[in-house]
Amino acid sequence: QNKFNNIAKWLAIPIGFTIPISTAADNILLYLALLFLLLGGGHRQKLRAIATNPVAVAALLLVGALLLGGLYGDAAWSDVRHYWRKYAPLLSIAWLILIFQDKTSREYALTGFMLAMALTLFLSCVIATGWFADRGWFEGGVDNAFVFKLHITQNVFMAFFAYALALKARHAVEAKWRMLLGAAALLAAYNVLFMVGGRTGYVVLATLLVYFCFCWLRWKGLALAALAGFAVAGAGYFTSDTLRERVDLVIHETAAWQPGQGATSSSGLRMDYWTNSLRIFRDHPLFGVGTGGFEKAYAAKIQGTQMKPSNNPHNQYLLIATQLGLVGLMLLLYLFFQHWRSAAWLPTTFEQDMARGVLLTIMSGSLLNSLLLDHAEAMFIAWMRGVLFDGLQAKAPPSQPSGMGATR
């Protein structure tokens, strides 16, 4: 049994490396890790560990609501199964917390993710130079240098990578490592802003910058974040044609949007999605239209108009609210709350800030995309929670801080 549990651990560790690179690889590793974890026995103790972990319990409550949501409403069974499969990675939050029992395995796991992102950053920079032009090795090009995943996913992960590097730089003991890690963090941030198209990454990066500066210098840090943000945005807007074109495009598309007229632009379509989703939520406020019912309910709302159909509002909060109503939205926010609250009980400041950085990445990114529907992003949050919250108990130790004001 110990051998099986160890095999499960060593299968789960490299998932961090495969998440930014290969969907097939992390699926294979995930299912094999679960298989060996089950073969490892000790099921009663493992169930007890899950039941006393507040993050795992909150995830299971949301998954349970999504399962029950498929039993009401008038969605086609194929649509219900589609959404259940999409949300399946959330279930792995509950059992991944059982795997990373020792500090060494957690360090290896996080290192794997960082190495994958370092490789992505390196290749993205090479692609941006045009060296890979016309070679057909990667889908991205000079103007949009994404590598293994689509540009939206890469930018979300790269924004978090920049934050993680900045954290490591802040906690580094030697000055040379602080400088090296700080420079790498700036390069990752530059990649998000100027090399890869993905406005979700801009929002995530800005959110993490504000939080990092606040944790570092408190209220002075907020002023620093605002100053740095304005300086980078201003300099980037006037010196980078790519960034200026993206910003101007969003402003133009948003200003040109007319309710009910059937938008065709990216920003206009999102405005249509959001306004119609709010109308669906208004009509079904308590329990929603059921898991998988969004597409049919949306089609009914736009019937007789020029607006395009959709199976995704590109906003995780609206997607949950339309399918599960206020009950589902509260369960999603409860999961986020338990994640934030439980982070204060982690043993080191670095782990606390990493855990909250993961949460802020998903929360901010979910404003512009339904991130929990996307396999890589859903696996990222499930796997990271498993790594960071392994062994967490239902109550905080008396000696640990319980809020944002952890000692630094």
Phi, psi and omega in degrees: 000319178298321179296317179297318179296323178293321177298318178302318180296315183285343171280327182281330182303311183286357176300326178301325179284326185277336183305313180282357190241310190219119176293317181299316182295316182287334174294315180298312180297321182296311183292323177293320178298318178296318179301311182289331175296320177292321178292340182288354176068198182062037188296324181295316179294323180292319177296323178294320179296321177294316184293336181260006178258112187297328179291317179296317180297317180297321178295319180294325177297317179293317178298319178299319178295321178294324176292314179295326180297338177282352184264354176230175187084179183241031177289148175295146182301326178296324178291321178299312180298322179301313181288325176299317178296320180297323183270000183305322179303334178299328180294331182289345175304320186294323184259340176295335178293349181272349194268316188271077187279337185240156183298323182298316180295324178294320178294318177299317182297311180295323178297322178299316178296316181297322179294320178298319180287326176296319177296317178299316180297315180299311182293324178297318178296321179294317178300319182296337178283345182091006183294327180270005184303134177066010178271338178073017181281325180228155181286328182288163179224195184300318183277346181209083194272061174270157192245279188268324181248168176299160187300326180295312181296314180300318183293323177297311181294322182292325177297317177293322179300318177300318178296316181296321177296319178296321176298313180298322178296318181295328182265356180293142182276317184272141183298323182295325178287323177299318180292317182295313181292323177296319178295320178295322178297318179295323178294319178297318178296320177299321178299318179297314188280324192238342184256334186234133176278127181171092187293337175299321178297326177298315182295316180297315181297317179297318179298314181291327177297314180298314182294318180300314182293324178293316179296328183282310187234013181056226187295329173297327178296325177296319177296319178296318180297318179296316180296315180295319180297314179295320181295313181294315181297317180294313180297317181295320183295321185269347182247342183247115178297322182297310181295318181298319180295321180293316180294314180298323180297316179298315180297315181295314182295321180292318180293328183278348184293135176235127181302131174077005185265353179081076182291153176240345180280162180299310180292321179296319177299318178298320178297320175298314180302314185291316182293319178290326177295321176297325177293321177296316179296322178297324181281336182226067192286331189273306184243000178072194183262005179094153178299128182087357184269358185297313186300315181292318179295322179293318179299323179293326181290328185260005181302132180084005179244177178269001182289146184276145178291162181205149172247014185199120181282359182057042174200115186296324181294317179291324179296315178294318182296321180287327183274322185241001177070199181297327179299311180294320179297319178294324178292322176296314180293328177294321176299316178296319180298314181295324177298310181297313182296317183289337179300330181293343182267357179289152193290334183234157177298322179300314180295321178299313182289326175297313182299316180288330174295320175301313181297313181295328175299312181289318182296315181287319179295330181289350176290331184245351179209155175274080190295329181287349174276339182272128189303311185297315181292320179294320177294323179302310183289324179293314183291317179298320178295322177298318180292316189277331186250019179298129176079004180293134181263171186292335181238143180288141173301144183302331185276354184267145174294153186242013180207199186289341185272040177299146179294144185237000000 
